[in-house]
Amino acid sequence: MKISCISLGCPKNRVDSEKMLGKLLEKGWEITSPENADFIIVNTCAFLKEARKESEQAIAQFIEDGKRIIVAGCLPVYYGKALREKFSGLYGSLGPGDLDKVASLLNKPGFYWNTQRAEAVLPRFVSTSPFWEYLKIGEGCDNFCSYCIIPRLRGKFMSYRKETLLAEATVLTACGIKELILVSQDTAVYGKDIYGKPVLPELLQELSRIEGLEWIRIMYVHPAHLDERIVESMARIPKVTKYIDLPIQHCNKKILEKMNRRINKEELIYKLQYLRKEIPQIAIRTSIIVGFPGEGEKEFKELLEFLQEAQFERLGVFCFSREEGTPAAEMEPQVSEEEKRIRQEEVYRLQKEISYKKNLGKLNQQVKVLVEEKSEKGFIGRSEFDAPEIDQKVLIRGNATIGEIIPVFIDKVTPYNLEGSVL
């Protein structure tokens, strides 16, 4: 029998898709394209209205094409029993807590929507890159930000045991993976539920001992939980990239309180200054939300001034999405969609200037680059200061080997890319 999987949403969903496919490979299934598949798994995202719309459109199209569809991921949790009414042609469903049932479900249709699973070691079908992969270190979230439905969809925060992660990382590295990207809803609190305290620094140290692994990247660090131990580990362990994803969401005191972010502007400034003091070459990525209820011109201007001062190397801007069932959906005053888009564009214009200035700082410098693909003019890669899929690229002239990390001399920059020659 042949199976295909469409993975929508975040990298954490991608890992789940790969583990489902790994389980099915183990059971003798063949992975193929959607048009040739006997079954299609649509691993869905339900975090925002736009994500649900994308997921539902994909499901509807496959049903119309006469395919046998299994809906996995967050959408089954979001709709529960109503999912079968919304899509009458479904073969079955799996919540995030049911992924290990995928093989038995294909033999006998059923509908499940559990939020969180017990830890399970599954085979994994690598679908991202031969040279980098995501390593999901935990599931669920305890932060309960007022705009977010992740705790409802994914349950309480649950870390995976270090021995499980080290075994998975060792196998991935033995298969040629050079970079592991640590993901969860909040990587900074990894281990608190198992070991009684967060142990991300210890995990980083043990991962760094894996032979063949060259880069370890940390994503999704809630700024309230970034502490000196994490920063010290990043500075001390050579394999940990000088890069961190630190989503601040806003800086205004009133907005942060309404968001339930448990941090204030002064603390954000201190942590950013501490990061740059301890790791001078660090690249900091952040994300912000514009148009949150109560964000007027004064609060937005304060945000722009903060971004100008903070000078983030990488930045993503999201318009507030009014998600039913969240406290923020009922807050007033709401900001119009038009105003949200205007503010989003204004932030992007500012960040373009900052990004160009930051890239000019790399001019006539040597950077380490993971070579990822061939291009018409040479090769394309990514520096240690850039995460895959969301950050900028390095255009490489000269001879290089795909999959190797090499030094590149940067002699040309734009706001979004670097260019240079192989040393």
Secondary structure, DSSP 8 states (H G I E B T S, - for coil): -EEEEEE-SSHHHHHHHHHHHHHHHHTT-EE--GGG-SEEEEEE--SSHHHHHHHHHHHHHHHHTT-EEEEEEHHHHHHTTHHHHH-TT--EEE-GGGGGGHHHHHHS--B---S------------S-SSEEEEE-EE--S---TT--HHHHH-S-EE--HHHHHHHHHHHHHTT--EEEEESS-GGGTTHHHHSS--HHHHHHHHHTSTT--EEEE----GGG--HHHHHHHHH-TTEEEEEE---B---HHHHHHHT----HHHHHHHHHHHHHHSTT-EEEEEEEES-TT--HHHHHHHHHHHHHH--SEEEEEE----TTSGGGG-SS---HHHHHHHHHHHHHHHHHHHHHHHHTTTT-EEEEEEEEEETTEEEEEETT--TTTS-EEEEES---TT-EEEEEEEEE-SSEEEEEE-
